[in-house]
Amino acid sequence: MCRGALAGGPAIGAVTIARMPHSPAAATAVIAVLQAPHPVPFLVLLTTATVLLVAAGVAASRAQHAARYPAYWW
């Protein structure tokens, strides 16, 4: 269980420093450490999910003509 905390803590710290607090980021780190999935399928699924979520957010933002998502890119 300590490995999960050691993985989740830095993940939360990194997203907080980047000013994008997002708890599921810590959950992903904890899952990767505790479950030890095979790296290639896990990274493919993680990348696919990330692309789909960002695409959905951008599409919804463009459709609403409200505040633009994302607010800024680095």
MOQUISUL-V794081 format. One record per residue. RES is the residue in three letters. OMEGA is omega in whole degrees, -180 to 180 (none if undefined). Layout:
res/omega
RES/OMEGA
RES/OMEGA
This chain:
res/omega
MET/179
CYS/179
ARG/178
GLY/179
ALA/179
LEU/176
ALA/-177
GLY/-179
GLY/178
PRO/178
ALA/177
ILE/178
GLY/-179
ALA/-179
VAL/176
THR/176
ILE/178
ALA/-179
ARG/177
MET/-177
PRO/-175
HIS/-176
SER/178
PRO/175
ALA/177
ALA/179
ALA/179
THR/178
ALA/-180
VAL/178
ILE/-179
ALA/-179
VAL/-174
LEU/-177
GLN/-179
ALA/179
PRO/176
HIS/-171
PRO/-173
VAL/179
PRO/180
PHE/-180
LEU/177
VAL/179
LEU/180
LEU/179
THR/179
THR/179
ALA/180
THR/-180
VAL/180
LEU/180
LEU/179
VAL/179
ALA/179
ALA/179
GLY/179
VAL/-180
ALA/179
ALA/179
SER/-180
ARG/-178
ALA/-175
GLN/-176
HIS/178
ALA/178
ALA/-177
ARG/176
TYR/-10
PRO/-177
ALA/179
TYR/177
TRP/176
TRP/none
